[in-house]
């Protein structure tokens, strides 16, 4: 079963917090038939908001982000391990993003999707949208598979 939604990875955005690390859900590109084994390193993808397995031909590797559980073909969400993580609360997104989206803080102070083609996001620490997972928006109950809007306060894992 391909992990094409955050809830197919784990029931909460954060799975585990250890001594100096956190395991959480992140969006990833389809790695293909070969998959990606833990603890491989991850890098910013050319697909906005996603991470991709690091390849040595591309020097844009983000230290401290690795695969926590193997990624298989057709997965679009995965479990990652982030070293030295902290959670920032009441942050603002630049658009409607999903839990697990890889983001960076723009000069305007909002969090925008990372994208390998945007040099500014390669020069800053990568954050992952972590919540809130369950919320009520316009009197409708939302869960972690529903996108967060630019007007909602969100949590970002740095």
N, C-alpha and C positions, 0 to 999 in steps of 0.2 A: 504494500500500500504506500503510494507516494505521499509524502508530507507536503500537501499543498495548502495547508492552513496551520496557523499557530497552535490550535488545540490538538492537532495530530502529533505534535512534538511532546508536549507536556501540558498538564491542566492549568498551570499558572505560568506567567511570563518568566519568573525566576525559579529555577529548580533547586539550586543549592548555593549557600554562601559558606566559604571555607576561610582558612587563615590566609588572607591576602588575595583571594580570588572570588569570582562569582560565576555561576553557570546560568545562562539565560538563552532564550529563544532569539534567533536572528534570521533575517531573510537572506537567502543565498541563490545564486544562479544554478540552473540545472547542470550538474557536473558531468553528466553523461554516463555511459555504461561502465566506465572504470571506477566510478565513485571516488570518495575521498576518505581516507582513514584518519582516525584520531591518533595523535595530536598534531595533525598537519597545520601549518600556518595559514592565515587568511589575509587577503588583500582587498582593496576597494575594487569593485567591478565596474565595467562600462555600462552596466544596467543600473540606473539610478536607485539608490537605497539598498543595494545588495552587496554581499561579500562574495568573493570567489577564492578558490584555492590559490595560494601563492605559487608562482613559477619563477625559477631563478632568472629567466630572461627579462623579467620585469622587476626593477628595483624598488617599486612602491609598496613595500611590505610594512604593515603596521604591527610593531612589536607588541606582544601581550595579548593578542587575539588568536586563539587556536580552536580547532574542531574538538568538541568534547565527546561526541558520539559519532560514529561513522555516518557519512552522507552517502546515500545511494542514488541511482539514476532516477530522475524525475522529481526529486525532493526540491522544494522551493523554500522550505523553512528547515532550520537545523538548530542543534544545541551547541553553543560555543562556550569556551572558558575565557574569561577576561581577567587578567591579572591587575591588581591594584585598583579595583573598581570602587566607585562611589555613586550614590543615587542623588541626582538633582531633582527637586520637586518644583511644581508650579512653573514649568517651562512652557514656551510657546512654539508651536510648529509653524513652518512657512506654508504648509498645505495640509491636506487630509492624508495622513500616513497611517500605516498599519503598525501594530506591535511587532517588534523585531526589525523595523527599518533602521538601517545604518544612516546616521545623520551627523552633521557638523554645525557648529555655531557660526552664523554669518556675521558680517559687520553690523547688520541691523539688529542683532541680538536674538533673532529667531533661529530655529533649528531647521535645516534644509537637508534633503537627500544628498548623501555622498555620491560622487560620480567621478570615475577615473579621468574624465575629460575636463573636470573643473579643478584647476591647480590649487585654489584656495582650500579645498577640502583635504588635499594631500599634505597640507602644512599644519594641520591642527589635529587634536585628539579626536578619535572617532567615538561617537556616542551611539547607544542603541535605545530605541523607544521601548520602554518597559511597562507603561501603564498610564492610567489605571486600567486594569483588565475589565472590571465590571463597573458599569456606571449607568446613569439614567440621563438621556439627552432628549429634550422636548417630550418628556413623559413616556419615552420608549426605553426599555431595558436593553442595553448593549453589552456584548461580551468581547473577549479578546480577539475574535476574528473580525470585528467591525472596525472600520477605520476611525481614527481620532481626527477631529476637525481642528482647524487653525485657531478656533476660539476656545477650545478646552484646555485647562491646565494639565500638563502631562509630566510624567517622570522619565528622566533620561539617565541611563547608566553610562558613566564615564569610565 
